[in-house]
Amino acid sequence: MKKEKIILKDYNYMDWRNYMAASENKMPNNLINRVFTIPYIDKMINDSKNKDTFYDCVREYTEGRTAFTYGDAIGQLYRHMDSYYRNEYFYKNAILNQLLLEKHDIRNSLALTELPIEDSKADFVIINGRGTVYEIKTDLDNFSRLEHQIADYYKAFKYVNVVVGYKQYEKVKVMLEGSGVGIFVMGRNGKLMCRKVAKCNDKDLCHETIFRILRKNEFESILYKHFGKLPEVNSFLYYRECRKWVSDINVKTFQKNMLECLKKRIKITDEKTFEEKIPYELRFYAYFTKQKKNQYQIINEFWNNKMEG
């Protein structure tokens, strides 16, 4: 079957105002970007000596009060991002809260972030009854790699959405005209709105791409399911032989099997506890951090602790 060619229309990607905003705010925005990452928040919450960058951000962007909690400070920084600089963390946190927590039962759904797919990394993936990729383009991003990214994602997933700020909507609307790619727009109020529904595209699914997403125990479980056994070869040839075997499985069936395996990686089993104990601003962090032991309690204590100095 002939593969669908996604053709994105050319556009002048960054106007003069965006360029000037990026130049003028480069250093302050870098501070915020460094704070709102999973590794930095891990260190900040679990190690009292790793807060220098956070304090620099607080001095730069808050009202300068000394007797407030870490939660107060994070809330103010988050509101600053909302008003002036919605970075990738802000978008990912919005997707997790608005598209996963509000619309799905997280006991039966899974979110993934920065999932390697061929030469690209999917910003956000939600797997429930189906798998959907969300590619984020903030107001300061360009679209130079978007066509290539979409082509990569369709090799493993049937549904792809691009998530943009309201300033980028007209650009991406023109670029994606005639394609099956969906569009979500973050409005001025921070709400995500679906402006174009993603259509199913299963023409470009690729055995090799899907296989590389799976962990060893996952593709072995699929082989057992279809063949009742595993290849009996030496370790040097084993991986190659497994790839050969999966190529005999119908690619749509193989993709469905992949989704079933990925759903078993469920990270959160108690939605009520998660939403009650984790502040809105830190839910993306809490969902994806690898520091799981007693982390809800640790986050809650950190949030309510008064800042030092």
Residue frames relative to the residue before (quaternion, step in Angstrom):
aa qw qx qy qz dx dy dz
M 1.0000 0.0000 0.0000 0.0000 0.00 0.00 0.00
K 0.4947 -0.6859 0.4492 0.2883 3.56 -0.87 0.97
K 0.4219 -0.7203 0.4941 0.2430 3.55 -0.88 0.97
E 0.4769 -0.6570 0.5059 0.2915 3.54 -1.12 0.73
K 0.2496 -0.7614 0.5833 0.1332 3.56 -0.86 0.97
I 0.2367 -0.7661 0.5834 0.1291 3.56 -0.65 1.12
I 0.0466 -0.8011 0.5967 -0.0054 3.57 -0.55 1.15
L 0.1607 -0.7908 0.5866 0.0684 3.55 -0.64 1.13
K 0.4213 -0.7217 0.4883 0.2516 3.55 -0.79 0.98
D 0.5482 -0.6392 0.4338 0.3205 3.54 -1.03 0.86
Y 0.0241 0.7911 -0.6099 0.0414 3.54 -1.16 0.68
N 0.4639 -0.6274 0.5377 0.3195 3.55 -1.24 0.48
Y 0.3134 -0.8631 0.3639 0.1565 3.52 0.10 1.40
M 0.8169 0.1170 -0.0641 0.5611 3.63 0.85 -0.79
D 0.2898 -0.7767 0.5321 0.1719 3.56 -0.57 1.11
W 0.7324 -0.4525 0.2836 0.4223 3.56 -1.31 0.27
R 0.6561 0.5286 -0.3249 0.4296 3.59 0.93 -0.83
N 0.6523 0.4981 -0.3164 0.4758 3.58 0.96 -0.80
Y 0.6314 0.5332 -0.3368 0.4513 3.56 1.02 -0.80
M 0.6749 0.4864 -0.2980 0.4680 3.58 0.90 -0.91
A 0.6365 0.5236 -0.3350 0.4567 3.60 0.97 -0.78
A 0.6538 0.5085 -0.3165 0.4624 3.57 0.96 -0.84
S 0.6724 0.5011 -0.3025 0.4531 3.59 0.97 -0.84
E 0.7014 0.4881 -0.2778 0.4389 3.58 0.84 -0.98
N 0.7835 0.3466 -0.1619 0.4896 3.57 1.02 -0.80
K 0.2930 0.8135 -0.4766 0.1589 3.57 1.26 0.15
M 0.7203 0.4540 -0.2786 0.4443 3.59 0.72 -0.99
P 0.6755 0.4747 -0.3230 0.4627 3.66 0.78 -0.87
N 0.6631 0.5049 -0.3172 0.4524 3.58 0.92 -0.85
N 0.5993 0.5525 -0.3592 0.4544 3.57 1.09 -0.63
L 0.6104 0.5443 -0.3486 0.4579 3.59 1.05 -0.71
I 0.6758 0.4839 -0.2940 0.4719 3.57 0.86 -0.94
N 0.6482 0.5223 -0.3225 0.4505 3.58 0.95 -0.85
R 0.6608 0.5072 -0.3101 0.4583 3.58 1.02 -0.74
V 0.6603 0.5029 -0.3114 0.4628 3.59 1.05 -0.69
F 0.7732 0.3539 -0.1926 0.4898 3.58 0.77 -1.01
T 0.4347 0.6034 -0.5383 0.3965 3.50 0.42 1.40
I 0.6135 -0.5690 0.3918 0.3825 3.57 -1.13 0.55
P 0.6708 0.4908 -0.3369 0.4424 3.68 0.77 -0.82
Y 0.6825 0.4804 -0.3143 0.4523 3.61 0.89 -0.85
I 0.6579 0.4940 -0.3229 0.4678 3.60 0.91 -0.83
D 0.5692 0.5739 -0.3707 0.4574 3.60 1.10 -0.66
K 0.7029 0.4630 -0.2654 0.4703 3.57 0.79 -1.05
M 0.6642 0.5242 -0.3099 0.4336 3.56 0.92 -0.91
I 0.6994 0.4658 -0.2718 0.4691 3.59 0.94 -0.86
N 0.7907 0.3606 -0.1596 0.4683 3.56 0.91 -0.92
D 0.7696 0.2351 -0.1455 0.5756 3.60 1.25 -0.15
S 0.3576 -0.7837 0.4727 0.1857 3.57 -0.37 1.26
K 0.6382 0.5504 -0.3300 0.4253 3.62 1.20 -0.34
N 0.6944 0.4802 -0.2693 0.4634 3.61 1.23 -0.20
K 0.4449 0.7083 -0.4407 0.3258 3.56 0.73 1.05
D 0.3509 0.7775 -0.4797 0.2056 3.63 1.20 0.07
T 0.6806 0.4810 -0.2969 0.4661 3.58 0.83 -0.96
F 0.6196 0.5425 -0.3352 0.4577 3.56 1.04 -0.77
Y 0.6744 0.4853 -0.3008 0.4683 3.59 0.88 -0.89
D 0.6000 0.5429 -0.3584 0.4656 3.61 1.08 -0.65
C 0.6457 0.5162 -0.3047 0.4729 3.57 1.01 -0.85
V 0.6469 0.5256 -0.3164 0.4529 3.56 0.94 -0.91
R 0.6638 0.4982 -0.3062 0.4662 3.59 0.92 -0.89
E 0.6785 0.5134 -0.2859 0.4408 3.57 1.04 -0.81
Y 0.8569 0.2544 -0.0495 0.4455 3.54 0.82 -1.02
T 0.6787 0.4613 -0.3224 0.4718 3.63 1.14 -0.17
E 0.6797 -0.5286 0.3447 0.3738 3.53 -1.33 0.13
G 0.5670 -0.6647 0.3526 0.3352 3.57 1.26 0.16
R 0.4069 0.7041 -0.4930 0.3093 3.60 1.19 0.24
T 0.3624 -0.7554 0.5055 0.2064 3.59 -0.95 0.77
A 0.7368 0.4160 -0.2365 0.4777 3.60 1.01 -0.72
F 0.4966 0.6180 -0.4967 0.3531 3.56 0.53 1.13
T 0.5778 -0.6177 0.4250 0.3225 3.52 -1.28 0.41
Y 0.6570 -0.4713 0.3964 0.4350 3.54 -1.33 0.16
G 0.6201 0.5509 -0.3368 0.4456 3.58 1.07 -0.70
D 0.6226 0.5292 -0.3342 0.4696 3.58 1.02 -0.81
A 0.6786 0.5028 -0.2886 0.4511 3.56 0.90 -0.98
I 0.6592 0.4950 -0.3126 0.4720 3.59 0.91 -0.89
G 0.6272 0.5411 -0.3320 0.4513 3.57 1.03 -0.78
Q 0.6674 0.4879 -0.3023 0.4745 3.59 0.97 -0.83
L 0.6419 0.5091 -0.3256 0.4720 3.59 0.98 -0.79
Y 0.6477 0.5199 -0.3158 0.4587 3.57 1.00 -0.82
R 0.6520 0.4983 -0.3141 0.4774 3.60 0.99 -0.79
H 0.5993 0.5376 -0.3602 0.4713 3.58 1.11 -0.63
M 0.6363 0.5150 -0.3293 0.4706 3.59 0.94 -0.84
D 0.6419 0.5389 -0.3244 0.4385 3.57 0.93 -0.89
S 0.7343 0.4412 -0.2324 0.4606 3.58 0.93 -0.91
Y 0.8460 0.2258 -0.0554 0.4799 3.57 0.91 -0.93
Y 0.8358 0.0481 0.0369 0.5457 3.59 0.95 -0.70
R 0.0492 -0.8112 0.5824 -0.0189 3.57 0.08 1.31
N 0.1066 -0.8302 0.5464 0.0291 3.54 -0.07 1.30
E 0.7607 -0.3909 0.2552 0.4510 3.56 -1.32 -0.04
Y 0.6051 0.5448 -0.3618 0.4541 3.61 1.03 -0.72
F 0.6429 0.5344 -0.3253 0.4418 3.58 0.92 -0.91
Y 0.6680 0.4917 -0.2965 0.4735 3.59 0.94 -0.88
K 0.6741 0.4949 -0.3074 0.4540 3.59 0.86 -0.91
N 0.6411 0.5141 -0.3236 0.4690 3.57 1.01 -0.77
A 0.6371 0.5183 -0.3222 0.4708 3.59 1.06 -0.74
I 0.6433 0.5122 -0.3255 0.4667 3.60 0.95 -0.83
L 0.6598 0.5087 -0.3185 0.4521 3.58 0.90 -0.90
N 0.7104 0.4602 -0.2638 0.4625 3.59 0.87 -0.94
Q 0.7914 0.3799 -0.1781 0.4446 3.57 0.73 -1.08
L 0.7733 0.3444 -0.1910 0.4969 3.60 0.99 -0.74
L 0.7115 0.3870 -0.2670 0.5222 3.61 1.14 -0.46
L 0.7657 0.3982 -0.2288 0.4503 3.59 0.47 -1.19
E 0.7284 0.4469 -0.2550 0.4525 3.60 0.90 -0.87
K 0.7821 0.3646 -0.1712 0.4754 3.60 1.07 -0.64
H 0.7878 0.2698 -0.1358 0.5368 3.61 1.16 -0.42
D 0.4727 -0.6054 0.5530 0.3227 3.53 -1.34 0.34
I 0.3107 -0.8041 0.4705 0.1884 3.60 -0.28 1.20
R 0.5230 0.6027 -0.4313 0.4210 3.58 1.24 -0.07
N 0.7701 0.2966 -0.1546 0.5431 3.58 1.20 -0.54
S 0.6739 0.4270 -0.2868 0.5303 3.56 1.27 0.28
L 0.1811 -0.7813 0.5903 0.0909 3.54 -1.22 0.46
A 0.1512 -0.7506 0.6324 0.1178 3.54 -1.14 0.67
L 0.1015 -0.7590 0.6409 0.0534 3.53 -1.14 0.75
T 0.1084 -0.7863 0.6030 0.0796 3.56 -1.16 0.54
E 0.8329 0.1245 -0.1411 0.5205 3.53 -1.18 0.76
L 0.2150 0.7924 -0.5340 0.2016 3.58 0.92 0.95
P 0.3630 -0.7406 0.5166 0.2300 3.63 -0.60 1.08
I 0.0730 0.7591 -0.6422 0.0782 3.55 -0.88 1.04
E 0.8005 -0.1443 0.0278 0.5811 3.56 -0.28 1.30
D 0.8098 -0.2271 0.1744 0.5120 3.63 -0.75 -1.01
S 0.6698 0.4939 -0.2803 0.4784 3.58 1.28 0.00
K 0.2436 -0.7204 0.6177 0.2003 3.53 -1.37 0.11
A 0.3608 -0.7385 0.5299 0.2089 3.55 -0.64 1.13
D 0.4626 -0.7052 0.4628 0.2730 3.59 -0.67 1.09
F 0.7963 -0.0720 0.1095 0.5905 3.57 0.89 -0.95
V 0.0361 -0.7773 0.6281 0.0002 3.56 -1.01 0.89
I 0.1037 -0.7663 0.6306 0.0661 3.57 -0.96 0.87
I 0.0801 -0.7898 0.6081 0.0105 3.54 -0.85 1.04
N 0.1096 0.7456 -0.6501 0.0975 3.54 -0.71 1.12
G 0.7995 -0.0204 0.0401 0.5990 3.59 -0.22 -1.20
R 0.7724 0.1085 -0.0589 0.6230 3.54 1.28 -0.46
G 0.4443 -0.6796 0.5103 0.2836 3.56 -1.25 0.17
T 0.0276 -0.8093 0.5859 -0.0321 3.57 -0.81 1.02
V 0.2625 -0.7567 0.5833 0.1349 3.55 -0.93 0.98
Y 0.1261 -0.7588 0.6352 0.0695 3.55 -1.12 0.81
E 0.1128 -0.7879 0.6047 0.0283 3.57 -0.55 1.20
I 0.2488 -0.8062 0.5275 0.0995 3.57 -0.60 1.21
K 0.0054 0.7494 -0.6621 -0.0012 3.53 -1.08 0.86
T 0.2454 -0.7817 0.5574 0.1344 3.57 -0.37 1.24
D 0.7045 -0.4726 0.3168 0.4242 3.57 -1.28 0.13
L 0.7094 0.4147 -0.2670 0.5034 3.61 1.20 -0.30
D 0.5265 0.6165 -0.4205 0.4074 3.60 1.25 0.09
N 0.2856 -0.7101 0.6003 0.2322 3.53 -1.28 0.35
F 0.4945 -0.6864 0.4711 0.2497 3.55 -1.30 0.22
S 0.2893 0.8195 -0.4685 0.1591 3.57 1.23 0.30
R 0.7639 0.3414 -0.1939 0.5121 3.62 1.08 -0.64
L 0.4057 0.7697 -0.4458 0.2106 3.58 1.24 -0.14
E 0.6406 0.5283 -0.3376 0.4433 3.60 0.89 -0.84
H 0.6712 0.4903 -0.2901 0.4742 3.58 0.93 -0.91
Q 0.6423 0.5283 -0.3224 0.4521 3.59 0.97 -0.84
I 0.6568 0.5096 -0.3123 0.4598 3.58 0.89 -0.91
A 0.6430 0.5243 -0.3216 0.4563 3.58 0.95 -0.87
D 0.6400 0.5171 -0.3213 0.4688 3.60 1.02 -0.78
Y 0.6812 0.5117 -0.3015 0.4281 3.58 0.83 -0.97
Y 0.6577 0.5219 -0.3131 0.4439 3.58 1.02 -0.77
K 0.5627 0.5924 -0.3962 0.4189 3.60 1.20 -0.17
A 0.7831 0.2762 -0.1511 0.5363 3.59 1.24 -0.39
F 0.7872 0.2272 -0.1145 0.5618 3.60 1.16 -0.50
K 0.4596 -0.7144 0.4703 0.2393 3.55 -1.09 0.79
Y 0.7717 0.2933 -0.1427 0.5460 3.58 1.17 -0.55
V 0.0043 -0.7923 0.6085 -0.0446 3.55 -0.89 1.02
N 0.0690 -0.7714 0.6320 0.0277 3.55 -1.04 0.90
V 0.2303 -0.7088 0.6410 0.1834 3.53 -1.25 0.53
V 0.1805 -0.7833 0.5906 0.0714 3.57 -0.87 1.02
V 0.0336 0.8176 -0.5691 0.0807 3.58 -0.63 1.14
G 0.5271 -0.5695 0.5124 0.3678 3.52 -1.38 0.18
Y 0.6728 -0.5235 0.3320 0.4038 3.57 -1.20 0.46
K 0.6110 0.5611 -0.3577 0.4288 3.61 1.14 -0.51
Q 0.7123 0.4470 -0.2456 0.4822 3.57 1.17 -0.57
Y 0.4508 0.7463 -0.4341 0.2264 3.58 1.20 -0.32
E 0.6807 0.4936 -0.3152 0.4401 3.60 0.76 -0.97
K 0.6230 0.5438 -0.3415 0.4467 3.58 1.03 -0.74
V 0.7320 0.4295 -0.2515 0.4653 3.55 0.73 -1.08
K 0.5714 0.5844 -0.3786 0.4343 3.60 1.12 -0.56
V 0.6718 0.4794 -0.2871 0.4862 3.58 0.94 -0.89
M 0.6764 0.5235 -0.2959 0.4252 3.55 0.89 -0.96
L 0.7656 0.3736 -0.1874 0.4891 3.59 0.97 -0.85
E 0.3465 0.7554 -0.4903 0.2625 3.57 1.27 0.16
G 0.8101 0.2515 -0.1973 0.4915 3.57 -0.85 0.96
S 0.6334 0.5011 -0.3366 0.4842 3.60 1.27 -0.11
G 0.5246 -0.6352 0.4660 0.3227 3.57 -1.30 0.18
V 0.4369 0.7072 -0.4489 0.3278 3.57 1.28 0.15
G 0.3629 -0.7434 0.5241 0.2023 3.57 -0.89 0.96
I 0.2357 -0.7618 0.5875 0.1376 3.57 -1.27 0.35
F 0.0665 -0.7403 0.6679 0.0379 3.53 -1.02 0.97
V 0.1527 -0.7858 0.5960 0.0637 3.56 -0.99 0.88
M 0.2869 -0.7246 0.5984 0.1860 3.55 -0.99 0.87
G 0.3092 -0.7902 0.5064 0.1536 3.55 -0.53 1.20
R 0.7303 -0.4078 0.3108 0.4514 3.55 -1.32 0.01
N 0.6905 0.4750 -0.2694 0.4744 3.59 1.13 -0.65
G 0.5730 -0.6257 0.3651 0.3832 3.60 1.27 0.11
K 0.5414 0.6200 -0.4022 0.4008 3.59 1.27 0.03
L 0.3722 -0.7115 0.5545 0.2186 3.55 -1.09 0.80
M 0.0700 -0.7999 0.5961 -0.0022 3.55 -0.80 1.06
C 0.3616 -0.7147 0.5542 0.2265 3.57 -0.94 0.88
R 0.1308 -0.8099 0.5702 0.0430 3.57 -0.56 1.18
K 0.7809 0.0739 -0.0499 0.6183 3.58 1.24 -0.38
V 0.3468 -0.7585 0.5172 0.1921 3.58 -0.68 1.09
A 0.4505 -0.6877 0.5022 0.2680 3.57 -0.89 0.95
K 0.2612 -0.7549 0.5845 0.1422 3.55 -1.05 0.84
C 0.5689 -0.6077 0.4395 0.3376 3.54 -1.17 0.67
N 0.0275 0.7625 -0.6459 0.0251 3.56 -1.00 0.91
D 0.0331 0.8173 -0.5726 0.0556 3.58 -0.32 1.23
K 0.4247 0.7357 -0.4397 0.2915 3.59 1.27 0.23
D 0.7606 0.4076 -0.1939 0.4666 3.57 1.09 -0.66
L 0.3436 0.7512 -0.5013 0.2577 3.61 1.23 0.17
C 0.1301 -0.8155 0.5639 0.0000 3.54 -0.92 1.00
H 0.4969 -0.6728 0.4642 0.2915 3.59 -0.74 1.07
E 0.6857 0.5133 -0.2954 0.4232 3.57 0.79 -1.05
T 0.6594 0.5100 -0.3046 0.4608 3.59 0.93 -0.89
I 0.6628 0.5005 -0.2995 0.4697 3.57 0.90 -0.93
F 0.6371 0.5482 -0.3242 0.4341 3.57 0.94 -0.90
R 0.6915 0.4949 -0.2875 0.4407 3.59 0.92 -0.89
I 0.5945 0.5575 -0.3671 0.4484 3.60 1.19 -0.35
L 0.6771 0.5361 -0.2827 0.4173 3.57 1.07 -0.78
R 0.4394 -0.6424 0.5595 0.2850 3.53 -1.23 0.59
K 0.7014 -0.4863 0.3153 0.4150 3.56 -1.25 0.43
N 0.6944 0.4675 -0.2947 0.4608 3.60 0.81 -0.93
E 0.6305 0.5467 -0.3314 0.4401 3.58 1.17 -0.57
F 0.7105 0.4136 -0.2914 0.4891 3.60 0.77 -0.88
E 0.5866 0.5534 -0.3801 0.4528 3.60 1.13 -0.46
S 0.6430 0.5167 -0.3306 0.4585 3.60 0.98 -0.78
I 0.6357 0.5174 -0.3257 0.4713 3.58 1.08 -0.69
L 0.6431 0.5133 -0.3225 0.4678 3.59 0.98 -0.81
Y 0.6251 0.5279 -0.3313 0.4700 3.59 0.99 -0.82
K 0.6540 0.5391 -0.3130 0.4286 3.55 0.94 -0.94
H 0.7656 0.3877 -0.1980 0.4737 3.58 0.92 -0.91
F 0.8157 0.2691 -0.1112 0.4998 3.59 0.97 -0.81
G 0.4175 -0.7396 0.4451 0.2838 3.58 1.26 -0.25
K 0.7736 0.1799 -0.1224 0.5952 3.57 1.27 0.20
L 0.3763 -0.6874 0.5668 0.2543 3.55 -1.37 0.06
P 0.6408 -0.5249 0.3743 0.4169 3.61 -1.16 0.42
E 0.2417 -0.7611 0.5875 0.1312 3.56 -0.97 0.86
V 0.3561 0.6911 -0.5334 0.3332 3.53 0.27 1.37
N 0.6398 -0.5206 0.3762 0.4221 3.58 -1.23 0.21
S 0.6996 -0.5074 0.3139 0.3931 3.56 -1.25 0.46
F 0.6027 0.5756 -0.3541 0.4243 3.58 1.12 -0.63
L 0.7591 0.3704 -0.1848 0.5024 3.58 1.02 -0.83
Y 0.4729 0.7394 -0.4123 0.2442 3.57 1.25 -0.43
Y 0.6819 0.4972 -0.3005 0.4443 3.59 0.77 -1.02
R 0.6624 0.5111 -0.3010 0.4577 3.57 0.93 -0.93
E 0.6632 0.5065 -0.3046 0.4591 3.58 0.99 -0.86
C 0.6215 0.5305 -0.3389 0.4663 3.59 1.06 -0.71
R 0.6337 0.5222 -0.3278 0.4672 3.59 0.98 -0.80
K 0.6389 0.5283 -0.3169 0.4607 3.56 1.04 -0.82
W 0.6628 0.5157 -0.3080 0.4471 3.58 0.94 -0.88
V 0.6786 0.4949 -0.3201 0.4383 3.61 0.84 -0.89
S 0.5818 0.5938 -0.3783 0.4073 3.60 1.13 -0.49
D 0.6313 0.5250 -0.3308 0.4653 3.59 1.26 -0.30
I 0.5789 0.5530 -0.3773 0.4655 3.59 1.30 -0.09
N 0.5589 -0.5828 0.4616 0.3674 3.58 -1.01 0.74
V 0.5026 -0.7093 0.3958 0.2960 3.60 -0.67 1.07
K 0.6318 0.5161 -0.3448 0.4642 3.61 1.06 -0.64
T 0.6339 0.5124 -0.3175 0.4846 3.56 1.08 -0.75
F 0.6446 0.5271 -0.3125 0.4573 3.57 0.99 -0.87
Q 0.6491 0.5075 -0.3154 0.4708 3.57 1.00 -0.80
K 0.6297 0.5201 -0.3235 0.4779 3.57 1.04 -0.76
N 0.6354 0.5202 -0.3173 0.4743 3.58 1.02 -0.80
M 0.6178 0.5423 -0.3384 0.4579 3.59 1.04 -0.77
L 0.6591 0.5093 -0.3103 0.4582 3.59 0.89 -0.91
E 0.6348 0.5285 -0.3244 0.4609 3.58 1.02 -0.80
C 0.6566 0.4987 -0.3061 0.4760 3.58 1.02 -0.80
L 0.6669 0.5093 -0.3089 0.4478 3.57 0.90 -0.89
K 0.6294 0.5472 -0.3395 0.4349 3.60 1.02 -0.74
K 0.6242 0.5481 -0.3397 0.4411 3.58 1.15 -0.53
R 0.5788 0.5596 -0.3791 0.4562 3.58 1.29 -0.08
I 0.1692 0.8335 -0.5131 0.1156 3.61 1.24 0.35
K 0.2764 -0.7946 0.5271 0.1199 3.55 -0.82 1.06
I 0.7861 0.2410 -0.1016 0.5601 3.60 1.03 -0.79
T 0.1360 -0.8181 0.5559 0.0567 3.58 -0.78 0.99
D 0.7553 0.2925 -0.1777 0.5589 3.61 1.22 -0.31
E 0.2485 -0.8195 0.5018 0.1215 3.56 0.04 1.34
K 0.6474 0.5364 -0.3295 0.4297 3.59 0.91 -0.88
T 0.6688 0.4891 -0.2997 0.4729 3.58 0.89 -0.93
F 0.6319 0.5452 -0.3305 0.4407 3.58 0.95 -0.87
E 0.7258 0.4363 -0.2554 0.4666 3.59 0.77 -1.00
E 0.6527 0.5154 -0.3215 0.4527 3.61 1.07 -0.66
K 0.7721 0.3979 -0.1929 0.4565 3.57 0.88 -0.93
I 0.7394 0.3915 -0.2268 0.4985 3.60 1.09 -0.58
P 0.4220 -0.7017 0.5104 0.2627 3.62 -0.71 1.02
Y 0.6682 -0.5277 0.3568 0.3843 3.55 -1.14 0.72
E 0.6904 0.5289 -0.2876 0.4011 3.56 0.83 -1.04
L 0.7707 0.3596 -0.1777 0.4952 3.60 1.10 -0.63
R 0.3954 0.7499 -0.4717 0.2424 3.61 1.16 0.18
F 0.6056 0.5268 -0.3714 0.4668 3.60 1.01 -0.65
Y 0.6439 0.5130 -0.3164 0.4713 3.57 0.95 -0.88
A 0.6991 0.4911 -0.2874 0.4329 3.60 0.74 -1.05
Y 0.6489 0.5292 -0.3205 0.4429 3.58 1.03 -0.75
F 0.8083 0.3346 -0.1421 0.4631 3.57 0.88 -0.94
T 0.4918 0.6511 -0.4594 0.3508 3.62 1.15 -0.16
K 0.4113 -0.6997 0.5283 0.2491 3.55 -1.14 0.65
Q 0.5655 0.5802 -0.3828 0.4440 3.58 1.32 -0.11
K 0.0338 0.8761 -0.4786 0.0470 3.58 0.51 1.18
K 0.6117 0.5949 -0.3700 0.3675 3.62 0.97 -0.72
N 0.8503 -0.0723 -0.0135 0.5212 3.58 -0.66 1.21
Q 0.3263 0.7998 -0.4696 0.1824 3.60 1.22 0.31
Y 0.5913 0.5641 -0.3848 0.4292 3.63 1.02 -0.63
Q 0.6779 0.4830 -0.2852 0.4752 3.56 0.90 -0.94
I 0.6476 0.5228 -0.3170 0.4548 3.59 0.97 -0.86
I 0.6493 0.5065 -0.3142 0.4725 3.59 0.95 -0.87
N 0.6580 0.5229 -0.3064 0.4469 3.58 0.91 -0.92
E 0.6632 0.4940 -0.3015 0.4747 3.58 0.95 -0.86
F 0.6379 0.5225 -0.3203 0.4663 3.58 0.96 -0.87
W 0.6525 0.5451 -0.3103 0.4253 3.57 0.88 -0.98
N 0.7639 0.3883 -0.1914 0.4786 3.58 0.96 -0.85
N 0.5106 0.6439 -0.4235 0.3812 3.60 1.25 -0.11
K 0.4566 -0.6596 0.5186 0.2956 3.56 -1.10 0.71
M 0.5123 -0.6451 0.4747 0.3099 3.53 -1.09 0.76
E 0.4821 -0.6695 0.4929 0.2766 3.51 -1.17 0.68
G 0.8217 0.2813 -0.1918 0.4571 3.53 -1.13 0.67
